[in-house]
Amino acid sequence: MDNSRKCRATGKVIFETLIEAKLTMFRLKWGFKHIKDIYGKRVKHRQGRPVQKRAYYCPHCDGFHLTKWGKSDFKAYQEIQSKGL
């Protein structure tokens, strides 16, 4: 897929299918190489590692995007939005 395609509403890369989005997420996670500092010592566990947790459907572009928000984060966000805060 052409990674230059971006959603106009969110600015995120558009993936045609959920499978394609999840495969990209796993490639980022498992293809990540540990970073070492100038002394050859490994940088701490999560620093610099991709944080994408899930893929979701976007009604604006009819595609899929990656996010670091878990389902509970999104539900809490929806509740706040529905209350009008």
N, C-alpha and C positions, 0 to 999 in steps of 0.2 A: 504494500500500500504506500501511496505517496504521503510521506509524513508532513508535507507542507499544507495539507488540507486542515484548516482550523475552523472550529465552530464560531460563528459570528456572535452568538450570545455569551459563550463562556470563554472563548479564546483557547480552548483545549484542542488537542489533536483528535480528529474524528477516526474511529475505527468502524469498519463496515459491519462487523459481526461481534457478538459477545465472545466467541471463541478467539478471534483475532486479538481482542483487547486483553483477554486473560493470558494468552500466550505471550504477548508483549510484556505484561506485568511479571510473569514468571521468568522471562528472559532477563529482564532488568534485575530481578531479585537474585537469581542464581548465577548470572553472568558477571555479577559485580566482583571485582578483584579487591582484596584488602589493600588499603592504602598504607604506605610506610612513610615515616618521617625521614628527615635528612640523615638520621643516624641508623636507619634500617629497622627501627623499632615500629611495630604495628600500631596504627592509630586505634583508639578506643572503639569498642564494639559497634555502636550505631552511627558514629560520626561519618557523614558522607555517603551513607548507604541509602538507596532509594526507599521511599516509605509508602508506595502505593499498596493499599490494602484490598481494594475491590474495584470492579468495573460496574458501570451503571448505564442505563439507557437515557438518552437525552432527547426530549420531545422537540427541541428547537431545530436540531439538525438531522433528526431521524437516524442517529448513529450512537456509538458507545464511547464513553470516556473513562479514564482512570482517576481514582481519588484516594487520598490518604484517610478520608473519613470512614469510620466503621458504620455499621447500620444503626447503632445506638446514637452516635453523633448526629446522623441525619434525622433520626426520629425526634431527637431533642430540638434540632433546628426547625423542623416542621411544626412542632408544638409552639415554639416561640413565634413563628410566623403566623400561625392560625390565631394566636391571642392578640396579634397586632402590636407587639412590643418592639 
